[in-house]
Amino acid sequence: EAQVTQNPRYLITVTGKKLTVTCSQNMNHEYMSWYRQDPGLGLRQIYYSMNVEVTDKGDVPEGYKVSRKEKRNFPLILESPSPNQTSLYFCASSQLPRGEQYFGPGTRLTVT
Amino acid sequence: DAKTTQPNSMESNEEEPVHLPCNHSTISGTDYIHWYRQLPSQGPEYVIHGLTSNVNNRMASLAIAEDRKSSTLILHRATLRDAAVYYCILRDGTNFGNEKLTFGTGTRLTIIP
C-alpha cells in the first residue's frame, strides 16, 4: 500500500531536549516536504527536498533542520525545541513534477 | 500562486449531492485547480485536479467555469465519511520548483445523517 509514515504520532517533550520526527515513503517519490498546522494559520511549509541531498527552506524554517540521505526518508530535527514549536506536523511526498501529494498521518508535538 | 476564496462552512444531508464552490478570479492560464480534503485527525488527502475541462474520478467531479474564474467540487452522494475541510488550491503548471501547496482556510463540510 502506498503510504507516508511518521513517527512518533504523539510526543510531549521539554524545552531544549533534541528530538527527531521521522518520515518515510514507499512510493519512490523524489519530492518530500514538512508542514506544520496551527489553528488560524493553516498549513505552512517548513522545509522541502527535491531529491537526495537536495533540501531547501520553506516559509517557516527557523528552529528546524532536515536531512535527505536516502530517497525514502526525510527526518525533521528540532535541536532545541521551544514551546512555540508545539504544533501538528505533516510530512508529504510526491512525484515530480506536480504529482499529487501524499500526506502522512501527522505528529502532534507538545513542548513544555 | 493566485488566491482562492471558499465559503467557511457548508452543510449537506447524507446521500445527497454536494457542490463546493471556489472562486479564483485572478487565475492565470497556466494555473491548475487542485482540491484536497482533510478528514478529522488526518493529513490532507488529494481529491481531484483540472485545468480547463471538467474532470471526474472515483471520489468526485470537478466543474470548471468557462472563464476559469470559478470551479465547483461535486460529491455525487455524500456520506458521513465525507465530512472534512475541503481546500481549493491553484498550482502554476510551469513553475517547476518547490511543490509547496498553499492551503487557505478551506470549507468545513458537515454531513447531516
Interface residues (C-beta under 8 A of the other chain):
Chain A: V4 Y31 S33 G42 L43 Q45 Y48 M50 D56 G58 D59 F90 A92 S94 L96 P97 R98 G99 E100 Q101 Y102 F103 G104 P105 G106
Chain B: Y32 Y36 S41 Q42 G43 P44 E45 Y46 H49 R91 G93 F96 N98 E99 K100 L101 F103 G104 T105
